[in-house]
């Protein structure tokens, strides 16, 4: 079966930053959680902040577990998330706010070629007494470590209970959609054309 081919235009000055040329190791950062009703509650509810931080790291771990369990399909290696978090904590980085920091600086500090950041919008911690919305959003972005540029994004409406599946991995349906769309696992053959 012939592979799907797609032509993309590339700025000659950015050829050395293309993901398929020089990305060997990437890092998945803890996901940020945000629910509108929790925005002010966080100012005085330390337990809420703690629960959300734990869940955001569980999502990070589940994503990492899914990738390492499926590593043959990925064209890059993923830094152990325990190493990622240990380095961030050593630098006194506030994990719930890590996604708002400069992406190039984060990648340089973690010594990776790219980073994946994610947001869980309108999310509540599964099992909590928080007011539940009908659907939440999973949003993730891939940033090049050398330039800090956004190079890919993915989003999906999802119920919080459906994020983490069996064996501490991402829900099978969610991971399958990510795996099919992600440039590191794409089955497409990209033919580069340089514009003048």
SVG drawing of the C-alpha trace seen along z (x, -y; Angstrom):
<svg xmlns="http://www.w3.org/2000/svg" viewBox="-23 -35 44 37">
<polyline fill="none" stroke="black" stroke-width="0.4" points="0.0,0.0 1.5,-3.3 2.2,-5.8 0.4,-9.1 2.7,-11.9 2.3,-15.5 4.3,-18.5 5.1,-21.3 7.0,-24.6 9.9,-25.4 11.9,-28.5 15.5,-27.7 16.7,-29.5 14.7,-27.0 15.8,-23.8 18.0,-22.8 15.1,-23.1 12.7,-20.7 11.5,-18.0 12.4,-15.2 16.0,-16.3 17.2,-16.8 14.8,-15.8 16.1,-12.8 14.8,-13.4 11.7,-15.2 10.1,-15.8 6.5,-15.7 5.8,-18.4 3.2,-18.1 -0.2,-19.2 -1.7,-22.4 -5.3,-22.2 -7.8,-25.0 -11.4,-25.3 -13.1,-28.7 -14.7,-28.1 -11.4,-27.2 -9.5,-30.2 -10.0,-32.2 -10.5,-29.1 -6.8,-28.2 -5.8,-31.3 -6.8,-29.9 -7.4,-26.1 -4.0,-24.4 -5.6,-21.0 -7.2,-21.8 -3.8,-23.0 -2.2,-19.8 -4.8,-17.5 -4.6,-19.2 -0.8,-19.1 -0.9,-15.3 -3.5,-14.7 -1.5,-16.7 1.5,-14.6 -0.5,-11.4 -1.6,-12.5 2.0,-13.3 3.0,-9.8 0.1,-8.1 1.1,-9.9 4.8,-8.8 3.7,-5.2 1.6,-5.1 4.5,-6.3 7.1,-4.0 4.7,-1.1 4.4,-2.0 8.0,-3.2 8.4,-1.4 5.9,-3.8 7.7,-6.9 10.6,-8.4 12.0,-10.0 12.8,-9.0 11.0,-10.5 12.8,-11.6 11.7,-9.7 9.0,-12.0 10.5,-11.3 13.8,-12.8 11.9,-15.7 10.1,-16.5 13.1,-16.0 15.1,-18.6 12.2,-21.0 11.9,-20.7 15.6,-21.1 15.3,-24.4 12.4,-25.4 10.0,-25.5 6.3,-25.7 5.0,-22.6 1.4,-23.9 2.8,-27.0 5.5,-25.3 3.6,-25.6 3.7,-29.3 7.5,-29.5 9.8,-30.2 9.9,-27.0 13.4,-27.4 14.8,-27.9 12.9,-24.9 14.2,-22.7 17.8,-23.9 17.6,-23.2 16.1,-19.7 18.6,-19.1 15.9,-17.9 15.2,-18.8 11.5,-19.6 8.9,-19.7 5.2,-18.8 3.0,-20.9 -0.6,-20.3 -3.6,-22.0 -6.7,-20.4 -9.3,-23.1 -12.5,-23.2 -11.2,-20.2 -11.8,-18.8 -9.9,-16.1 -11.9,-12.8 -13.5,-11.7 -13.6,-15.2 -16.7,-17.1 -16.0,-19.8 -18.8,-21.1 -18.7,-18.9 -19.0,-20.4 -20.4,-18.4 -17.2,-18.2 -13.6,-19.3 -10.8,-19.9 -7.5,-18.1 -5.1,-20.6 -1.5,-19.8 1.3,-21.6 4.7,-20.6 7.5,-23.3 10.9,-23.1 13.6,-23.4 16.1,-25.3 13.7,-28.1 10.9,-27.9 8.5,-27.9 5.1,-26.0 5.3,-23.3 2.2,-21.2 -1.0,-21.2 -3.8,-18.8 -7.1,-19.2 -10.0,-17.0 -13.1,-17.4 -13.1,-14.7 -14.6,-13.8 -11.9,-14.0 -12.7,-10.4 -11.8,-9.3 -8.3,-10.6 -6.4,-7.9 -7.2,-4.3 -5.8,-0.9 -2.3,-0.2 -1.7,-3.9 -1.7,-4.8 -3.8,-7.3 -7.3,-6.2 -6.9,-4.0 -9.1,-6.2 -7.4,-9.4 -3.9,-8.0 -4.9,-6.5 -6.0,-9.9 -2.8,-11.5 -0.7,-8.8 -2.3,-9.1 -2.0,-12.9 1.4,-13.5 4.3,-14.3 6.6,-11.9 4.4,-8.9 2.9,-10.1 2.8,-7.6 3.0,-10.4 6.1,-10.9 6.9,-14.6 8.6,-16.0 10.1,-19.4 9.9,-22.2 11.8,-25.4 10.2,-28.7 12.2,-31.6"/>
</svg>
